[in-house]
């Protein structure tokens, strides 16, 4: 099944400037309250955002608006997950931004079904269904390449990533030498993917509360890794940037050979943790999934005539490879087929900005002063979205930031982005819809 452009994606060309998008996102972050932000010069974080683009009807002018923004680098551990969905599992910036966007879309649909004017949706051709206004599209911004496959990129200078040669990936489990080699090989450095810091907490998966169309990503065998220097990648690469995300158990594993043979490219990966096995797929894998299933989620699919896709993905200034981003986000899904009506594999345009996020790990290291404590990732995650009620949601360890242990398990402790809260918002949308105007799937 060839990758094609969604009808709404055709408006994207000649109107997206990567630096303009990055600047809009950084300015939106700057306007947020201090709560949950990193301590300057000591803490770093990642930023992601969803932006709405609206082409004016009688001109080529395009209005650009940040509708959802997220920061964060952490996930909770597998044992901390809640079967009732009242804990926020994955707090990486990309996931926070996408979930905030779902809050925004739900709010806009609520306006539409209530007879108010929505700047996003108009009535579709099917009963109870809605579609995007002509000229409206969405783009995605992330300040750093997504963790996982998109971060396994070539490095021209081996000095950029000091890493001792790993002589064997089969050291006995109880061997101190084996553990030491693994620890050294995974030690973070100034130039490597900022998501793999060993200071990160336990991480786990974001799973759906309702069914979504299944998706199986095509993968490469170890023989098709960087050691074979695939076509399109930089020739004579000395080394690659590492990712802390581990291959999904049961499939191919990373060879852990020195240099370019360390990772196996194209694999589904789970985010790294310390000790406990994690369940959360990497952000590279989630972005690839959104390119086939849309970013609207299973619940909102009831109301939408077609899935929603990002027309463009913009990455901030960081180690970057266009070819690797193409592979991680687009090529791996190019053969997905048999999707339901309204779904299609849609390839976003991939751009990089020359503007770096002021709170990136690299910038934090430059600003760090002796005696200010060690540099570490910020423990809080911030979500802001353009909704009329409670637009700001600050969390830590899957709960509201600052919540006491006594409040755990109560409404007061829940993030507005957790599955249970998003489900309640969806139920409110259904209640606001006239029974005669509900989609057939909800009758």
C-alpha positions in Angstrom: 0.0 0.0 0.0 1.8 3.2 -1.1 2.1 6.1 1.3 -0.2 8.9 0.1 -1.1 12.4 1.1 -4.3 12.9 3.1 -6.5 15.6 1.3 -6.0 18.0 4.2 -2.2 17.6 4.0 -2.0 19.1 0.5 -2.3 22.6 2.0 1.0 22.2 3.8 3.5 23.1 1.1 5.2 26.5 0.9 3.7 27.7 4.2 5.6 26.0 7.0 8.8 27.7 8.2 10.6 25.4 10.7 12.1 28.3 12.7 8.8 30.1 12.9 7.2 27.0 14.3 9.9 26.5 16.9 9.7 30.2 17.9 6.0 30.0 18.4 6.3 27.0 20.6 9.2 28.4 22.7 7.3 31.7 23.1 4.2 29.8 24.2 6.3 27.9 26.8 7.8 31.2 28.0 4.3 32.5 28.7 3.4 29.7 31.0 3.5 30.0 34.8 6.7 29.0 36.6 5.2 25.9 38.2 6.7 22.7 36.8 9.4 24.4 34.7 13.1 23.3 35.0 15.5 25.1 37.4 17.7 27.2 35.0 21.2 25.9 34.7 20.5 22.7 36.6 17.5 20.9 35.2 16.6 20.2 31.5 13.5 18.9 29.8 12.0 18.3 26.3 9.2 20.2 24.7 6.6 19.1 22.1 3.5 20.8 20.7 0.6 20.5 18.3 -0.2 23.5 16.2 -3.3 24.3 14.1 -2.8 25.9 10.7 -5.8 27.7 9.1 -5.5 28.9 5.5 -7.6 32.1 5.0 -10.4 31.5 2.4 -9.6 34.5 0.1 -5.8 34.7 0.5 -2.7 32.7 0.9 -2.3 33.8 4.5 -2.0 31.0 7.0 -2.8 31.5 10.7 -0.7 29.4 13.0 -1.7 28.7 16.6 -0.2 26.4 19.3 -3.2 24.5 20.6 -1.3 22.0 22.8 2.1 22.0 24.5 3.8 19.5 26.6 7.1 19.0 28.5 8.5 15.9 30.1 11.1 13.1 30.0 9.7 10.4 32.3 7.3 7.4 32.6 6.1 5.5 35.6 7.2 1.9 36.1 5.2 -1.1 35.2 4.2 -1.9 38.8 2.9 1.7 39.3 0.4 1.4 36.4 -3.3 1.5 37.4 -5.9 -0.9 35.9 -8.5 1.9 36.4 -6.6 4.3 34.2 -6.3 7.0 36.8 -2.5 7.4 36.6 -0.7 9.1 33.7 1.7 6.4 32.4 3.8 8.1 29.8 5.0 11.7 30.4 7.4 12.1 27.5 6.8 15.5 25.9 5.5 14.1 22.7 2.8 12.0 24.5 1.9 14.9 26.7 1.4 17.2 23.7 -0.7 14.7 21.8 -3.0 14.0 24.8 -3.4 17.7 25.3 -4.4 18.0 21.7 -7.1 15.3 22.3 -8.4 17.5 25.1 -8.5 20.4 22.6 -10.3 18.4 19.9 -12.8 17.1 22.4 -13.6 20.6 23.5 -14.0 21.7 19.8 -16.3 18.8 19.1 -18.3 19.7 22.2 -18.8 23.2 20.8 -19.8 21.8 17.4 -22.4 19.3 18.7 -23.8 22.0 21.0 -24.6 24.3 18.0 -21.7 26.7 18.7 -19.2 27.6 16.0 -16.0 25.6 16.0 -12.8 26.8 14.3 -11.8 23.2 13.6 -14.8 21.1 12.7 -17.8 21.2 10.3 -20.5 18.6 9.6 -19.4 15.6 7.6 -21.2 13.7 5.0 -22.2 10.8 7.3 -24.8 11.0 10.1 -23.2 12.2 13.4 -19.8 12.6 11.8 -17.6 15.7 11.7 -14.6 16.7 9.5 -12.0 19.5 9.4 -12.9 22.8 7.9 -11.3 23.4 4.5 -7.8 24.8 4.9 -7.4 23.5 8.5 -4.4 21.2 9.2 -2.2 20.2 12.2 1.5 20.0 12.6 3.7 18.5 15.3 6.8 20.1 16.9 9.3 18.4 19.1 12.5 20.0 20.5 14.5 16.8 20.1 14.4 13.8 17.8 11.9 11.3 19.3 13.4 8.6 21.5 13.8 5.2 19.9 14.5 4.5 16.2 14.6 8.2 15.1 17.5 8.8 17.5 19.8 6.1 16.1 21.6 8.5 13.8 25.0 8.6 12.2 27.9 10.5 13.8 30.8 11.6 11.7 33.2 12.1 14.6 33.7 9.2 17.1 35.0 11.7 19.7 31.5 13.1 19.9 30.3 10.1 21.9 33.0 8.5 24.1 32.0 4.9 24.4 34.3 1.9 25.2 34.2 -1.0 22.9 31.8 -3.7 24.1 33.6 -6.9 23.5 30.7 -9.2 24.3 27.0 -9.0 24.6 26.9 -12.4 26.3 28.5 -11.7 29.7 27.1 -13.9 32.5 24.1 -12.3 34.2 25.9 -12.3 37.5 29.1 -10.9 36.1 30.2 -7.5 37.5 32.3 -7.1 34.5 29.3 -7.5 32.2 27.3 -5.1 34.2 30.1 -2.5 34.2 30.5 -2.7 30.4 26.8 -2.2 29.9 26.7 0.7 32.3 29.6 2.4 30.6 28.2 1.8 27.1 24.9 3.4 28.2 26.4 6.3 30.0 25.0 9.7 28.8 27.3 12.1 27.0 26.9 15.7 25.9 26.1 14.8 22.3 23.9 11.7 22.6 20.2 11.5 22.7 19.0 13.5 25.7 16.2 11.0 26.5 18.5 8.3 27.6 19.8 9.8 30.8 20.4 7.2 33.5 18.7 9.6 35.9 15.4 8.9 34.4 12.7 7.1 36.5 11.0 3.8 35.7 8.9 4.0 32.6 6.0 2.1 31.2 3.4 2.0 28.4 0.5 4.2 27.2 -2.3 1.8 26.4 -5.8 2.5 25.0 -9.0 2.3 27.1 -10.9 1.3 23.9 -10.1 -0.6 20.7 -8.1 0.9 17.9 -7.3 -0.5 14.5 -4.3 -2.8 14.9 -1.0 -1.8 13.4 2.1 -3.9 12.9 5.3 -2.0 11.9 7.6 -3.5 9.4 11.1 -4.1 10.8 14.6 -4.8 9.7 16.8 -7.8 10.5 20.2 -7.3 12.2 21.8 -7.8 8.8 20.1 -4.6 7.6 21.5 -2.4 10.4 23.9 0.5 10.1 26.8 -1.9 9.9 25.6 -2.5 6.3 25.5 1.3 5.7 22.0 1.4 4.1 21.5 3.5 1.1 20.8 7.2 1.8 22.8 7.2 5.1 26.0 9.1 5.5 29.0 7.0 4.2 31.9 6.0 6.4 30.1 6.7 9.6 32.4 6.3 12.6 29.7 5.8 15.2 26.0 6.3 15.8 24.1 8.2 18.5 22.7 5.7 21.1 19.1 5.4 22.3 18.3 4.0 25.7 15.1 2.5 24.3 15.3 -1.3 24.3 14.0 -3.6 21.5 10.6 -5.1 22.3 11.1 -8.5 24.0 10.5 -11.5 21.7 12.1 -10.0 18.6 15.5 -9.0 17.4 17.8 -7.6 20.1 20.6 -5.0 19.7 23.9 -6.6 18.9 25.7 -4.1 21.2 28.8 -4.3 18.9 31.2 -1.3 19.0 30.4 1.7 16.9 27.8 1.4 14.2 27.0 -2.2 15.1 25.6 -1.3 18.6 22.0 -1.0 17.6 19.6 -2.8 15.3 17.7 -0.2 13.2 14.0 -0.2 12.5 12.9 -2.1 15.6 9.9 -1.4 17.9 11.3 -0.3 21.2 10.2 0.3 24.8 11.5 3.3 26.8 14.3 2.8 29.2 14.0 2.3 32.9 16.2 1.5 35.8 15.8 -2.1 36.9 12.1 -2.7 36.2 10.9 -3.8 32.8 8.9 -1.1 31.0 6.0 -1.3 28.7 5.9 2.1 27.0 6.7 2.2 23.3 9.2 4.7 22.2 8.1 8.1 20.9 9.4 7.2 17.5 7.0 4.2 17.4 4.1 6.3 18.6 4.6 9.0 16.0 4.8 6.2 13.3 1.6 4.8 14.6 -0.1 8.2 14.4 1.0 8.4 10.8 -1.2 5.4 10.0 -4.0 5.5 12.6 -4.2 9.3 13.2 -3.5 11.2 16.4 -7.2 11.6 17.4 -7.4 8.3 19.4 -10.0 5.5 19.3 -12.7 7.4 21.2 -12.8 10.5 19.0 -12.8 8.3 15.9 -16.5 7.7 16.6 -17.2 11.3 15.8 -14.8 11.9 12.9 -15.4 11.1 9.2 -11.7 10.6 8.7 -8.7 10.1 11.0 -6.6 13.2 11.7 -2.9 13.3 10.6 -0.1 15.7 11.2 0.8 17.3 7.9 4.3 18.2 9.1 6.7 17.2 11.9 9.3 19.8 12.9 12.3 19.0 15.1 14.3 21.6 17.0 18.0 22.0 16.8 19.7 18.8 18.0 21.6 15.8 16.5 19.4 15.0 13.5 19.3 12.8 10.3 16.6 13.3 7.7 17.1 9.8 6.4 16.7 8.2 9.8 13.6 10.3 10.6 12.1 9.2 7.2 12.8 5.5 8.2 11.5 5.8 11.7 8.3 7.8 11.1 7.3 6.9 7.6 9.1 4.0 5.8 8.4 1.5 8.6 4.6 2.0 8.1 4.6 2.2 4.3 3.3 -1.3 3.8 0.5 -1.2 6.4 -2.7 -2.2 4.7 -6.3 -3.2 5.3 -7.0 -0.1 7.4 -10.7 0.8 8.1 -12.5 3.4 6.0 -11.3 6.9 6.8 -7.7 5.7 7.7 -4.7 5.7 5.4 -0.9 5.8 5.7 0.0 9.5 5.5 3.5 10.7 5.2 4.2 14.1 7.0 6.7 16.5 5.7 9.9 16.4 7.9 11.6 19.6 8.8 14.3 20.8 11.2 14.6 24.2 12.9 17.9 25.9 13.6 16.5 27.1 16.9 17.4 25.2 20.1 15.1 24.9 23.1 16.5 27.0 25.9 16.0 24.2 28.4 17.6 21.5 26.4 20.2 19.3 28.1 23.0 20.9 25.9 21.9 24.4 26.9 21.6 23.5 30.5 25.1 22.2 30.5 26.4 25.4 29.0 24.6 27.5 31.7 25.5 25.2 34.6 27.7 26.7 37.4 29.9 24.9 39.8 28.3 24.3 43.2 24.8 24.4 41.8 24.2 20.6 42.1 24.4 18.0 39.3 22.5 18.4 36.1 19.3 16.3 35.9 16.1 16.0 34.0 13.2 17.9 35.4 10.9 15.6 37.4 7.7 17.5 36.4 5.7 17.3 33.2 3.7 20.4 32.0 0.6 20.2 29.8 -1.1 23.3 28.4 -3.9 23.2 25.8 -6.3 25.8 24.4 -9.5 24.8 26.3 -11.8 27.1 28.3 -11.5 25.2 31.6 -8.3 24.0 33.3 -5.9 24.5 30.4 -2.8 23.8 32.6 -2.0 20.4 34.0 1.3 19.8 35.9 2.2 16.3 36.9 4.9 14.2 38.5 5.2 10.5 38.7 1.9 10.1 37.0 -0.1 12.3 39.4 -0.9 16.0 39.9 2.2 17.8 40.9 2.5 18.4 44.7 -0.3 15.9 45.6 0.0 14.3 49.0 0.1 10.5 49.5 -3.2 10.8 51.3 -4.9 12.1 48.2 -3.6 9.3 45.9 -6.5 7.4 44.4 -8.9 10.4 44.6 -10.0 12.8 41.9 -7.8 15.4 43.3 -4.7 13.4 42.4 -5.6 12.6 38.8 -4.0 14.3 35.8 -6.4 15.7 33.3 -4.6 13.6 30.7 -4.9 10.2 32.3 -7.1 7.7 30.5 -9.9 7.9 33.0 -10.2 11.7 32.7 -10.1 11.6 28.9 -12.8 9.0 29.0 -15.0 11.1 31.2 -14.5 14.0 28.8 -15.7 11.8 26.0 -18.8 10.7 27.9 -19.6 14.4 28.5 -19.3 14.9 24.7 -21.7 12.0 24.1 -24.2 13.4 26.7 -24.1 16.8 25.0 -24.9 15.3 21.6 -28.6 15.0 20.7 -29.4 11.3 20.6 -30.7 11.6 17.1 -27.5 13.3 16.0 -25.1 10.7 17.4 -22.9 8.6 15.2 -24.3 5.2 14.3 -21.5 3.5 16.4 -22.8 5.2 19.5 -26.5 4.5 19.1 
